[in-house]
Amino acid sequence: MNKDQIDTHLDRKKSNFPSVCVHCGDQILSNDIYYVEVGNKEHLHSLIARKFCEDCYKKYGEQMLLKGKNE
């Protein structure tokens, strides 16, 4: 593993304010469920943590969505 990369996983959250899914570009509205990238052992700053809508998570799964960070 490259030392510039952080091992991450997705956590399920409820949105407090509107946001955008980085995979499909659809809006994540307030009170919608979304998935946010968090570090497994290290802190991942909220400015670089990616957010995915529930539809993308259901359609592609965690591993496929996170795979894009290594490419």
N, C-alpha and C positions, 0 to 999 in steps of 0.2 A: 504494500500500500504506500502510495506517495504521502509524505508527511504533510503536504498542503491540503490533503483531503481529510474530512472528518466522517467517521462512520455515523450514519443516521438511520432513523426510522420515522414513520408517520404516526402522529397522535391525532385522535378524533377530538374535535373541538366544536363549540357552538359560537358562531360569529357574533361579535358585539357591534360591529360596524361593517358596511359594505366593503368588499374586496374583489379581486379578480383571480380566477384560476389560471395558473401559469401554463397549464397544459392545453386547455381548449380556449381560453380567453373569455369564458362566460363569467358573468357577475355572480359573486357569492353575496347574497343579501343578508341583512341583519337577521339574527336568529336561525340562519341556515346552518346545517352541519357541514363542516369542511375538515380537511386533513392537513396538518402543518408538519413540516420537516423539523425534527429535533435531533440533537446529537446523542449518541448512545453513551459516551463517557465524557465528552467535552461539550461545553456550552456553544450553541449555534445562535449567533446574534439574530434577532428578529428581522433585521434589514436584509439578511441574505437567506433566511429560511423561506422555502417555497411553500405556497398554499395550493391545494388541489380541491376541486369541488367533489361532492359526494358521488356524482354521476361518473366522473373519470375514475375515482377510486374503485367503484363497483365494476366498471367496464374493463379497466386495465390491471388493477391490483397494485399493491404496494411496490413490489419488486420492479415492475415495468416502469412505474412513474419515477422511482429513484434511480433507475438505470441511466437516465439521461444526464445525470451529474458527472458521470465518468467519461462521457463522450465529448 
